[in-house]
Amino acid sequence: MLSFNGDVATLQQQAKIVQEKREQEEIHRRKTNLILLFLHGMKEPSEEHGAKEEDKNNIQELLHTIGCEDVSVESITRLGSRLKRRKQSHG
């Protein structure tokens, strides 16, 4: 039978292994993120309801332009609200 100290040490080792695995998963997840800052002529969507589709098309066009047709986009997130960006640009 393991002593109390042995049990604690085993639990600490297991916790460390779990933490390291989570960190590796986070690193892998971040490797697959791409942040675009309206570079390369990316346009603001012309209408609110078609914004996601327009963003998707703009990103596909950008990836084609830089020769990355084999890259698949799983999700697109636009940071900041369109209204806030509009107010900031008009002062």
N, C-alpha and C positions, 0 to 999 in steps of 0.2 A: 504494500500500500504506500502511495506517495505521501510525503509529509505535506503540511499546509504550505510551506515555502516552495516545495516542488510544484504543487498545484498552481500557485500564484505565478511562478516562473513560466510554466507552460501556457497559462492564460495570457501572460504578457507577450510571449513569443507569437502566439496565435493572433493577438491584436495587432502586433507589428506587421505580420504577414498580410493581414487584411488591409491595413492602412497602406502598405506599399503597393498592393494590388489596386486599390482605389486611385492612388496617385498615378500609376501607370495607365489606368483607364482614362483618367483626366488628361494626361499628356497626349494619349492617342486621340481622344476626342478633339482636343484643341488643334492637333496637327491637321485636322480635316476642315477647319474653319477658314473662311476667307472674308475679310472685311474690305468692302469697297467704299471709297470716299468720294463718289461721284467723279472719279477720274476717267480718263480716256473718253470724254464726251458723253458720259452717261447722263440721261435726261431725267427730269422729274416726271412722274406719270401725269398724263394730261387730265385724267378723271379719277375721282376717289374710288369708285367701284371696280374699275379695271386696273387698279394700281398693281396688284399682285401679278396679274398676267403680263402687264407691260414690263414690270421689273424682271420677270422670268425671261421674257423675250430679249430685253436689254443685256442680261447676263449671258444668255446663250450667244448673242451676237458678239459680246466681248470675248468670250472663251474661243469662239471661232476665229476672231481677229488675231488672237495671240497663239493660235495653233493648239488649243487644248480641247478639241472636240470630244475626246474620250472621257472628259471629266463629267460626272453626273452631279446635279444639284438636287439635294434632298429637301432643302428648306431655305426660305429667304425671309430675313427679318429686317425690316426698315427701322432704323433707330430714330427716335424723335418723332413727334407728330408733325404731319404736314402743315397744320395750322401754325404751330410754333415756328417752323422754318419760314413760312410765308411772312409772318409778323416780323421776324428778325431781318429778313431781306428788305422789307419796306420801311424799317426803322421805327 
